[in-house]
Amino acid sequence: MPVMHFRIQWPDNSEANCYSPSQVISDFFTPGEDYPVHDFVSRAREALNIASERVREKYGFACFVGNGSTRADRSRGRTVYR
């Protein structure tokens, strides 16, 4: 199963590395696009849940590493998907 590593940039210009156990994340985000944090978290949660279920279907267990990537500081404002 192809994994995907992606980077996000917070409004304070700090960056975070994220992981998805599937490339489904690219269906939910456009590189360089700004997203309000609540929208980003919602999209990321949905995409990573789908990715985790794909892992469950293939290997018999869900992937919780990717799900941990949905934790975000909602007070930061907007994020940029890279």
Order of alpha helices (4+ residues) and beta strands (2+ residues): beta-beta-beta-alpha-alpha-beta
